[in-house]
Amino acid sequence: MSAEVGFRPEPFPVAARTALADAQLRRNLGKATTTIRAKRAQVVGELDDWEALREAGRALKERVLRHLDDYLEQLEESVTQAGGHVHWARDAAEANRIVAEIVTGHGEREVVKVKSLTTDETGLNEALAAAGVSAWETDLAELIVQLGRDASSHILVPAIHKSRAEIRELFLRTLDVDELTDEPTELAGAARAHLRRKFLSARVGVSGVNFALADSGTVCVVESEGNGRMCVTLPDVLVSVMGIEKVVPTWRDLEVFLQLLPRSSTGERMNPYTSFWTGVADGDGPQEFHLVLLDNGRTDVLADRIGRQTLNCIRCSACLNVCPVYERTGGHAYRSVYPGPIGAILTPQLQGIDRAGSLPFASTLCGACYEVCPVKIDIPEVLVHLRARVVEHAAGTRPVPGPEALSMRALGWVFADRRRYEAAQRAARAGSVTISRHGRIRRLPGPLAAWTEGRDAPTVARQSFRQWWAARGGAR
């Protein structure tokens, strides 16, 4: 189970109401997601073989999951042969302990970090702070979130909920600057000056992993600002934390993902910075490399025939940018480092249905997320699957069946017999006459009123299909 830090186990509907009341947040999200969608559509449209690439990405990911144990053992052997050290972490606490021991074992009290959802998942920054180590985020958006004691709200653009004016005020409060406008170049310059000092003084760097090649032990990080390259080349010691599903068999396989990822995430043909490192080399880059392989619930996800496709995710965020629910609520409402559609299926599987059971219902099931997913994760299918698990879990925790379960049993009894079904139709038809207006039912009576709070119900037809068919001579 995940040990995410900084998020209350608040149901999504409760958190979403707060977000929906923030007009500025909706404007920020609407502008950003619209821009990213347009860029993605343009660069994807340039490729005649885009659908073939998607299918190749899906097939590669599923092959890896089928043979995950073999590929991970091969990766461990390759990294070790290249001079690196491999650590296996069963959960977040073990991963955090391993990293903290490496840092403090070198007598260091400060590290620089590449943007990493995996270390956010484990709560690494908080764990390092408890061990007396300061972890500095070097991605611009992650730095904004860190300085504001905030939480990320997007996989790709963690500070998407912040306006330029808000960032300017934050930098004036927290960075050593006296004057600053809200022009992007000036904001980036202030952050660059602050981070350059950190890059040049830190002896330990911490990164996540986008891909790791089993056959060579090569680790890959893709990013857009160059901070990642600074973190993985300047420090003497480098620690990379990797979810076990990020392994890729060969360099040839990686070529597929390096076409899918940038187009799906930033709307670019290729990433501005794609960094690779293989173990250690004398006089070139870090002289000590540690790779931490994190499970933290992933093997449990792997055991679920439908849910395991969630592990195909390459963290591009394309599903967030097309989701009508995310665009209106933002990422904080999900109470997870993985927001949006992918978070709605990943978080309940990692954290447990009891902690994140509302997230599978944070969707309209429109299917837009599946259409843009570069590795063809059928997110709507997994959402429906998890909704069923939520209902089963709730039923299993009640000493007696709840109202919903009793209602379903009653409906099953009615639908099981033709005479009962037709009697129910007649009763519904008679009842709808008294509560309908102009062919619509605005509010159903009693507990059923909850269903009509967000939608109207049509008036029951005067004639059922069976009656219509019989009146025209059809067989009954």
N, C-alpha and C positions, 0 to 999 in steps of 0.2 A: 504494500500500500504506500502511496506517495506521501512524502512529508513536506508538501508545499507549505510555504510560510507566507503569512500576510493576507490570507483569504479566509473570510468567515464562511462556515458551511451554511450560508443563507440560501434559501430556495431561489431559483432564477426568477420566477414571477415577482417576488418581493424586490429583488435587486433591480430588475428591469424597470419597475415603476419609477424608481429614483432617477434612472438614466433617461427615461422618456420625458421627464420634466425639465431636462437640461437642454434648452434650445441651442445654446452655443455648441454643445457636444454634437448634436445632430447635424449642425451646419459643418463642423470640422470633418465629421465622418463622411457626410455626403459628398463634400468636395474631394476629399482624398480618395475615397473608393471609386468615384466616377473617373477620376484621372487615371488611376492604376488600371481600371478595367479597359479604358480606351487604348492605353499603351499596350496592354497584353493582347488585345484583339488585333491590333495592327501587326505586331511581330509574329503572332501565331499564323495570321493569314498569309504570311510570306512563304510558308512551308507547305508544299503539296503533300508531304508525307507525315503531317502532324499526327493524324490518327494512327498511323503505323508506329510512330515513335511512342505514343501513349500506350499502345498495346505491347510494345517491346518493354517499356518500363514496368508495366504491370506484370508481365511474364517473368522478368528478371527478379522482381521483388518476391514474387510467389515462389520461385525456385529457391531463393535464398532462405525463405521461411521454412520450406520443406526440409532443407539440409542445414539449418542454422547451426547446429552443434558442430558439424564438420567444418564449416567455414570459419567459425570462431576459433576452433583449435588451430586451424591453418593460419589464421591471423596472428594468434599468440606466438606461434613458432616463427613466423616471418618477422614480427616486431623484435622478438628476442634475438634472432640471428643478426638483425641490423643494429644491435646495441641498445635497444630500448628495454623497458621493464613493463610487464603487464600485470594488472591487479584485477581481481574479480570481485564485484560488489553485489551482494544479494539485494540490498535495499538502499534507500537514501542515506540512512545513518552510517552505514558501512562506507559508502562512497565518500561522504563528508569527512569521516574519520581518516581515511586513507590520504586524502588531499591535505588535510590539516597536519598530519604527521610528516608528510613530505616537506611542507613549507617550514614548520617549526624545527624540523630536523636539520635544516640548513641555517637555523638561527635568524630567519627572516620574519618580519612583522608587517609586510606589505606585498601585495601581488597586483599585477595588471591582468585584466580579463577581456577576452573576446566575447562578444554577445553569444550567449548559450542558453537555450531553452532548457536543456537537460540539467544544467546546474541551477537554474531557477526552480525546476521541478524538485530538486533535492533540498533546496534552501541552503545552498553552499555559502553564500555571502554571510548569512546569519550564523551558520556553524563556524565559519572562520572568525567572525567577530567574537564569538564566545571563547575561541582559542587565543584571542589577542592579536588577530591578524586582520588588517584592513584590506578589503578587496575593491579595487577601483575599476568600474566599468569604463571601457574605452570607446565603445560604439556611441555616437553622438546622441541618439535617441535614448539608449540605455543610461547614459550619463545624466540626461535630463530627468529621467524617471528616478534615478538614484539620488540626485541632488534635491529633488522635490519630495523625497521620502514617499514616493508614489508607487503605483504598480503598473506594469505593462498592460496595454490594452489591445495589442495587435502583434501577431507573430513576426511580421516583417518590419513594421513601423511602430515600435512600442509606445512612442509618445504621440500617436496619431490624434489623441484627444486634446492635445495642447495647441493653442494658437501661438503665432510668433510673438505677440505682445506678452503672453503669459511666460514664454521662455525668456524673453528679455528681462522681465521682472525677477525671474528666478536666478538668472545669471548675475544680475546686479547684487542680489542678496548673498550669493554663495561663492562666487568667483572673485578673484582679486582684480576687479575692473571698476573704474570710476564713471565712465561714460560708455553708453552702448545704445545703438538703435536696434530696431527689430528687423533690419535687413539680413537675409540669410547669410551673406558673406561675412558680416560682422559677427553674427552669432557663432558661426562655425569657427571664425578666427579666435574668438575668446575661448572656446572649448579646446581648440588646437593648442593654444599657448599653455593652458592648464595641463593638458594630457601629455604634451611633449616632455615636461619635467618628470612626469610619472614614468614614461617609457624609458628615459635615460637613466633613471635611478633604480628601477625594480630589477631584482635578480631572479624572480620567479614569475613565470607567465602561466595563466590558466586559460584553456580554450575548450570549446565544445568540438564536435566532429560532424561534418556533413556526410562524409563518406570515408570508409577505410577499406583498402584493397587487401583481400585475403592472401593473394599470391605473392605480394611484395612487402606487405606491412606498411605501405604508404598511407598517410593520413591526409585528408583534404579538408580545407575550410574555404568557403566562398563568401565574399563580402564586398561591399561597395565603397568603403571609405579609406582603406589602407591601414586602419588601426589593427586589423587582424594580423596583417603581415608583420607589423611592428612587434606585436605580442609574441608571435611564434618564431621570431628570428633574433631579437635583441637580448632577452633574458638568458641567463646561464642554465636555468632549469625550466623545462616545459612540462606541464601536466595537462593531458587532454582527457576529458570525461565524455564517454560515448555510450549511447543507448545501444544495446546489443543488436538491434535490428538495422543499424547503419552500415553493416558490412556489405561489401560488393565483391564478387568473385575476382574480376580481372580489370585491367586498364581498358580493354575493349568494351566491357560492360559500362564502365564509368562514362564513356563517350555519349551514351544515350541520355544519361541523367544530366550531363552538362549542357545538353540542348534543351531538355525539358524544364530544368529548374529556373534559369534566369528569365526565360520568356514567361513562365507562369508566375513568378514572384515580382520582379521589378519591371517587367515589360521590356527587357533588354535582350539583345541577341547573345551576349555572353557577359559573364560577371566582370566588373572592372578589376577585381583582385581575386585570383584563385591560387591559393597557397598549398603546396605539397611538401611534406617532409617524411623521410624514411629513417627511423632510428636516429643515430647521431653520427657526425662526421668531424674529424679533428679540424679545429679552427674555423668551422662553418656552422653558425647557428648555435642553438643550445647544446651543451655538452652532456646533458642528462635529460632523458625523455621517459615519461611515465604515461601509459595508457590505462585508464580505468574503465573497465567494461561493466556497465550498469544494467541490472535486471529490473529491480523495483516494480515488479508486477507484470513485466512483459511476457514471461513464460506462461502466466495465467491467461493473458490475452491470446497467446499462441494456441492455447488448448481449445479455444472457442472457434468452431468451424466457420461461423459467420463473422464474428467480431474480429478475427485475426487479420482481416484485410486492412484494419486500421493501422497495423504496423507497416504497411506499404508507404505511409506518408513520408514525403521528403521535405516537409515544413516550408512549402512555397507560399502559403496563405491565399492562394487563388480562391478557395472556397469562402473565405471571409469577405473578400471584395465583391462577391456577387450575392451574398446572403441578405435578404431583405430584413431578417431579424437582427443580425449583427449591425447592419447599417443604421438601425434606429436605436439600438441599445448600447453599442460599443462593447469593448471587451471586459470591462470591470464587472458587468452584470453576471458573467459566467463564473466568477470567483475561482479562477484557475489560470495558470500560466499558459494554458492552451485554450484560447477562446474560440468563438465561432463554431461552424459546423464540425470541424475536426475535433475541437475541444468537447463538443457535445457527445461525441462517441468515445474519445480517448480517455477523458477524465473519469467518467463512471467506471471504466474498466480498470484503470490504475488505482483510483481511490476507493472504489467500492460503491455499489448502488445505494447503500445506506447514507453515504456522505454526499453524493452528487446525483441522486435519483431524479431531480427535476430537469437536468440538462437534456436528456433525450427528447423532452417535450418542447425544447426551445427551438422549434423549427416548424415551417409550414409544409414540409415535405414536397416543395416545389421541384426539387431535382436539379436546380441550377448548379449546386456544388458538385454533383456527379459529372455534369457536362463539362466543367472546366478542370476537374482534377487531372493532373498530368499522368498519374499512375492508375487512374480509373477505379478509385475506391468508391464503391456504391454506398455512399453515406446514408441515403434514405433507407436502404435495406437494413443497415446496421442500427439506425435510429429506431425503426419499427421493432427490430429484434430486442433492443435494449428496453424499449417501452414494455414489451411483454415480460421481460425479467423484472422490471420495477413492479409491475402489477403482481406477479407471482411472489416477489419478496414481501410486498405489503400484505398479501393474503396470508403468507406463512407466519407473519409476526402478530396476527390478530388472534385472540382466543376464540372469537366467533366471527363468522363471515361478515364483512362490511357491507354497506348499502350497495356499492357497485357490484360486488359479487352476487348478492341476493337478486339484484335487478337482472344480471345476466342469466342467472338460473331461471328466473321467471320468464324471461324472453325465450330461453331455450325450450321451456315447457310449452309456451304458446306456439312457437314455430314448428314444434315436433308433430303437431296435429293440424290437418287442414281445416277442420271445423273450428277449432279454437282460433286459428289464424284469421279465418274469415270473420269470425265474431269480433275479434279485436279490431279488424279493419272497419267494421260497421260502427263499433263504439268510438273509434278515433274520428271517423267521419262526422258522427253526430256531435261529439265534443268540440271539434274544431270550429263548428259553425258559431259557437258562442264566444270564441276568443280570437277569431280572425277578423281582419279589416282589409278590404280591398285585395283579397287573395293572399295575404301574408299574415303569419302569426308573429306578432312583435314580442310577445312574452308568454312563455309556457308557465303553467301553474306549479306551485310547490317547488320541490328540489330541482325540477326540470328547468326552472328559470335560469339556472347557471348556464345552460346550453345556449340560450337566446340572448345572453348579455352581450355577445360579440357578433351575433348574426340573427337574421330572421329565418323562420321556418315556413315552408310553403303550406298552404291549406291542403288538407287531405283531399284527393280527387273524388269527385262525386261518383265515379264509376271505376272499379278496379279493372286491371287488365283481363282477369278471368271473366268478369261480367261482360266486358266489351267483346271478348272472343266468343263467348256463348251466345250473345245477342246476334252475332253474325254467322251462326251456324257451326261454330267450332266445337270440337269435342271437349267435354268437361273432364 
